[in-house]
Amino acid sequence: MKTIIAATDYAELAENAVDYAAAAIARQNNYRLVLFNSFTIPIHVMSKAVSAKDVQDLLDENKVLLEAKALLLAQQYGIEVLPLTTFSFVADAIKELIAKYVPELIVMGMEEKTLEQELLGNMTTSVIKKLHIPVLAVPAKAKYRGLKKVLFSCDLVHGISGQLLERIKEIALITQAEVEILLVNETVEELKEKGADPNVLRHIDEGLEGIDYYYKNIKSDSIIRGIADEIKRIDADLLIMAPQQYGFWSSIVHRSKTRIMASGLNIPLLSFPI
């Protein structure tokens, strides 16, 4: 059975992402959901002298809580849910889970944008940066009510992988969503001048054959603003991007457009590794 991983710390943001993962992905695709929690000792407990037994009691309580949530999700959405908790760093634990379960994607909550996050990123944008696996970042206000409009903001200069097109096509076929392929400040002629493969559009057409899609070119003095405006204009339900690795954790001048978008969205962002 195919698997997805949803991470939770029991906060409202994470719990919303877990619900979205269960409703939009696990139930729609008959995937198993691995409900993951990385346990940390509360600060007020750390300030006190605690015994090994005290720590074990906290771990046991956390395990019971996670198992209860997993059971509730399974009953609510009619899916298989596997609760897993670890006492380790989130990034390390996720890497181990990926190696063990080979998930289709990871689902995490996405915090609202702050200046610090835009410049430095947060936990979810850090995961997007480091992992070579699709990541669905779900903002706090996003609720799954079906997918009707999918916005795919792509970089044709660097090419589009056949695997990415297959995943987009799969999403559209399952949800019957319409896909807009967005080009910001780049016409076909301009793309050719930048060295884009002249056959890239034909490659996309062949990869998305059989679904409802179209191309849209817009002009904007800011790529980020252009994408954000288009999300509002078409009332998109999902944004898909394939980030370039050079831009993820580099200088302010070359901040990743995907990372910035992920810190200020009201709809989920599905990030595919290149």
Secondary structure, DSSP 8 states (H G I E B T S, - for coil): --EEEEE--SSHHHHHHHHHIIIIIIHHHT-EEEEEEE----HHHHTS---HHHHHHHHHHHHHHHHHHHHHHHHHHT--EEEEEESS-HHHHHHHHHHHH--SEEEEEE----HHHHHH--HHHHHHHH-SS-EEEEETT---S--SEEEEE--GGG---HHHHHHHHHHHHHHT-EEEEEEES--HHHHHHTT--TTHHHHHHHHTTTS-EEEEEE--S-HHHHHHHHHHHHT-SEEEE---GGGSSS-GGG--HHHHHHTS-SS-EEE---
